[in-house]
Amino acid sequence: MYKARAHDGSQVESNLEPTTVQFSSRKFTTRPS
């Protein structure tokens, strides 16, 4: 599981590899948790 943090401080969890992803038009950079 990776935690993704958006530029506005929002966080989501994702199973994606570390990368830049987009949720609800917000950009997240995922990092290994």
C-alpha positions as CSV (number, residue, x, y, z in Angstrom):
1,M,0.0,0.0,0.0
2,Y,1.2,3.5,-0.9
3,K,0.2,6.7,0.7
4,A,-0.3,9.6,-1.7
5,R,-0.1,13.2,-0.7
6,A,-1.6,16.0,-2.8
7,H,-0.2,19.5,-3.0
8,D,-3.1,20.7,-0.8
9,G,-2.2,18.2,1.9
10,S,-5.0,15.7,1.1
11,Q,-4.0,12.0,1.4
12,V,-5.2,8.8,-0.2
13,E,-4.0,5.3,-0.1
14,S,-3.3,3.4,-3.3
15,N,-1.9,0.1,-4.5
16,L,-0.2,1.9,-7.4
17,E,3.5,1.8,-7.8
18,P,5.3,5.1,-6.8
19,T,4.3,7.6,-9.4
20,T,2.2,10.7,-10.0
21,V,-1.5,9.9,-10.2
22,Q,-4.6,12.0,-10.4
23,F,-7.7,11.7,-8.2
24,S,-10.7,14.0,-8.5
25,S,-8.6,16.4,-10.6
26,R,-6.0,16.6,-7.8
27,K,-2.4,15.6,-8.4
28,F,-0.9,13.1,-6.0
29,T,2.7,11.9,-5.7
30,T,2.7,8.4,-4.2
31,R,5.5,7.2,-2.0
32,P,6.0,3.8,-0.4
33,S,4.3,3.6,3.0
